[in-house]
């Protein structure tokens, strides 16, 4: 259900700390932890 909501909203990332959701894989949206998001999007 969260995948549908985030893709309708036009999101590229779904940021969560829930281990069950982090195991889910999809091509539509990137599911990451807050630390992963910050690391991947760090501006140098």
N, C-alpha and C positions, 0 to 999 in steps of 0.2 A: 504494500500500500504506500509506503514512504517513497518508493521509486516513482510511482505515478504522480504523487504530489510534487516532488522535486523537479521532475521533467516538465510538468505543466507550468511550474513557476520559472522555468528556464535556468535552473541551477546546474553548475558544472560539478560541484562537490556536495557530498553529504558528510558532515563532520559529526562524529559520535565517539563515545567511549564504550558503547555496548558491544561486548564481544560477539554476541549472536549476530548482530547486524554487520559487524566488521568481516565476518566470514562469508557474507553474501557477495557474489560477483556478478557484475553486469557491464555491458558495453555503454549503456546510456548515461551513467553517472559514476564518478569516482568516489568511493567510500573510504574515508580516512579518519585517523585520530587527529585531535587538535595539534599535536606535536608534528605529525606527518605533514599536515597542511602548512604549518608555519615553516617547516624545513624546506618543502618543495617550492614555496612561494616567497622565500626570503629574497629581498632585494639587496644586492651587494654594491 
